[in-house]
Amino acid sequence: MGLNYFFDSYAIVEIVSGNSNYAKYINEPATITIFNLAEIYWAAIKNLEDDEADQIFEKYSLCVVEISDDVLKEAIKFRKKYKSKNLSYADCIGYTYALKNNLIFLTGDKEFKDLKNVEFVK
């Protein structure tokens, strides 16, 4: 069995943008939260036509997982612990979800580069 990934918003934006460093992840099943979906749609709507942004939204909306209260609370504690890194809520929630569900956190966000359970791709 291969590795399973939680795709940070950064990773999906890079995939959609055609970053060749992310080519090997295109066919991997993505797991994201509703917060990532909002960030992905924001990036898409800023840079693409509305219909193309809507297609990206529809595609990735199928990858959204529900976040438990425990994951949410732990993620906010994680954000507090690393407040000097200025991490987003979405990133902290996704990272915590990945840890709790044995998923590798796929990102190019430098703030996560040296944390455990992270696959860092620029």
Stockholm file with secondary structure:
# STOCKHOLM 1.0

chainA/1-122         MGLNYFFDSYAIVEIVSGNSNYAKYINEPATITIFNLAEIYWAAIKNLEDDEADQIFEKYSLCVVEISDDVLKEAIKFRKKYKSKNLSYADCIGYTYALKNNLIFLTGDKEFKDLKNVEFVK
#=GR chainA/1-122 SS CCCCEEECHHHHHHHHHTCGGGGGGTTSCCCBCHHHHHHHHHHHHHHSCHHHHHHHHHHHHTTBCCCCHHHHHHHHHHHHHTGGGCCCHHHHHHHHHHHHTTCEEEECCGGGTTSTTEEECC
#=GC SS_cons         CCCCEEECHHHHHHHHHTCGGGGGGTTSCCCBCHHHHHHHHHHHHHHSCHHHHHHHHHHHHTTBCCCCHHHHHHHHHHHHHTGGGCCCHHHHHHHHHHHHTTCEEEECCGGGTTSTTEEECC
//
